[in-house]
Amino acid sequence: CHGPNLYQVNECFVKPKTLVAGGMSYALWLHPEGLPCQVFISHAWAEGIFEFGNGVRSAWPAARGLTNLYCCLLANPQNLDLEVFLNVDLLMNPFA
């Protein structure tokens, strides 16, 4: 079972939860003091959340004592209007 895709998880879970909390990222909502990024994870938005979770767990570098990850779904404020980033110099764009 792949579960709902990450678009659906974002629209039905992440965005509503963080919008009522002020619009910050899900990660910042859970950890207002922030956490260091130890692992960067890339994903496909059309990927199922259960498939994504299984992949993360199977590839996690636990032997190195790492506990924190960066995943854009959770680390970026999903309620942010990204239009402001689309009309700027490519070298100044955090998504380039």
Disulfide bonds with the S-S distance in Angstrom:
none
